[in-house]
Amino acid sequence: MSHYWARFKTLSGNRFRFDTRIYLEPTCNPDQEDRVLGCIIGKNPGSATPGKRTAQLTPIVLSGDKFLPTVLSVLRKSYAAAGEPVPPGSYLQVLNLFYLCDRDLNQAKRSLTHTRRAPPCPEEGRHYPWAWYAWGGPDRLLDPLKKRFDDLHSDACFYYSRDAARIITARPGSEDLAKHTQGMPQPKVISHLAKLIRPS
């Protein structure tokens, strides 16, 4: 059983990770009918690796990656703060500016510039109840990739602005700093997510 699942694919000699899911309760059998709660958009997958070689969803071996466990912790605390039970079979979708796996972001960006095929994740085309942007600040190479998410379908969106030190309920522009989870003040994000989680 695992909280973390994804599909891995090798393209042009590089490993890519798609359809990354964070299940609020561990599961041994993820399904296409499982309930997606929302999504978070980061930069790229880090050092996590597949649990086994398969084209299907497979458990993720974290290999020191702290992003996924941090997001899981924030989301579980948000449900507790909202006083709502965790829906069975529910997960958070992880989207990225690009999907090439590498612990070193600078190395990943260098690899990306030499990769002819760097497709987006098909899950970018679905609808989400809410979208949390956490892709960091301006970046010459990555800023053009952010425009792809102008068309993301969601009922609500937000990011934690480091400069304003508060939650902004809008999509960040390429010049905005949408704080990554590392060093992020969690209570403000938890409080905002709790409001989104509570039934209207």
N, C-alpha and C positions, 0 to 999 in steps of 0.2 A: 504494500500500500504506500501511496505517496501523495503529498500535497501538490507536487510540481510535475507537469507533463508537457511534452512538446513533440513536434515532428522535426527530425533532423535530415538534412540533405546536403550532399557534397556537390558543389558546382565549381568548375575551373580550379579544382584542387583546394578549395576552401569550404569549411563547414558552415552551413547556414541553419538557423533555428526558426521554425515557423509554428504558428498555432500554439503559442506558449500559454499554459493555463495554470493558475494558482487556485487550487481547490481549498475551500475553507475547512473542510473535513477531509482527511486522507481517503483516497479511493483506490481500488484495484482494477476498476473497469470504467474508465471515462467513456462518455457516450455523446453522440451528436445532439441528443435531446436534453442534455444537461442544461441547467439554467445559467446564463451569463448575467452577472450582476452589473458589470461596467467594464471599463478598460483603463489601463494606464499606458502612457506613451513615453518610452525612454529613448536612449540613443541607440544602443546595440546590445545584443547578448554578450555576456562576459565569458567567464571561464567554464561555465557549466557544460557537461558532456552528456550524451545519451546513455541510458542504462543498458540498452542493447541495440544491436544493429537491426533496424526495421524501418520501413517507410510509414508505419502506423504511429500513433501516439505512444510514446515510451516515457517511463519515469526519467526525471532529470537527476543526474549526479551533480551536486552543487559545486564541488571542487573549490570551496572557499568563497563562492559567489554569495554576497550578503544582500543583494538587491531583492531577490524573491522572498527570502524569509522576513525581511524588514516590511515589505508590502503586505505580506500575510498577517504579520503582527498588527500593523496599523488597521487593517480591515477587520480583524477579529475584535480589536478594542473598540472600533466604531460601532459594530453591532451590539457590543455590551453597553456602550454609552447610549445607544438608541433604545435599549431595552427590548430589542427584537431578537427572536431566535434566528439562527443561521439556517437559511432554506436548504433542504436536502439536495445533494447533487449540484451545488452552486459553485461557480468559479469566477475569478477575475481574469479577463483576457489581457495579455501583455502584448503590446504593439511596440514597434521600434522605428526610428528613422531609417535604419538599415539593419539587416538580419545576419550579417557575417559575425561569427563567433570569435572573440579574442579577448583575453584578459586585459591587454594593453590597448586602450582606445586609439592612441596615435598609430600603432602598428595596424590596427583594424582599418583605420582610414587610409593608410598607405596601400593596404591590400585591396581596399575597395576601388581605388583609382585605377588598379590594374586588372580588375575583374570585369569581363565583358557582360556577364549575366549576373545581375544583382536584383532579382525580382522582389516586389513587395509581398507581404503576407496576404493571402486571400481574405483573411478575417478582417482586413481593413474596410471591406465593403459592406459589413453588416451594421445593424443598428444597435446602439448601446444606451442603456438608461442614463449613464453618466460617463464622462471621460476626464481623467486626471492627467494633466500634462506635467512631465517631470524630465524634460530633455536638456536641462541646463541652459546656458546662456548662448550668446551669439557665437557662431563658428563659420568661417568662410566656406568650408567644404560642406558642412551639414545644413546650413541655412536654406539652400535650395530644396533640400529634402523635406523641410517642414511644410512647404506649400502643399504637399500631397495631402496633408491632414486638414486643409481648409474644407475639404468635402466630406470629412468624417461625420457620420450621422449619429447624433446623440441628443438626448433630451436636456442635458445639462453638462456644462464643462467648467473646469476650474484649474487653477495652478497656485502654488505658493510662491509669491513674489519675494525674493530676497531683498530687493531694493525697497519695496513698500512694507516689508515685514508683515504681510497679511495675505489672506486668500483673495484672489481675484477671480470673479465668476465670469470669465470670458476666455476665449482661445488666445494664447500668447502669440505675439508677433515674433518675427525672427530676431528682433533686437531685445525682446524681453528675456529676463532670466527666470525661467520656470524651474524652480529649485528641484534638484535631484534629491533622492531620499537620504543620501549621506549628509549628515549634519543638519537635516531638516527639523524644525521645531514640530514634533509630532502632534502635540495637543491641539493646535489650530486645525490641522488636517483632519484629525479624528473627530473634532466637534463638527466640522463642515460635513464630513461623510455621514455622521450620525443624523444630521438634518435631512440628507438625501435619502437615507435608508428608511426613516420613519414614514409610515403611510400618510398620505396627504388627506 
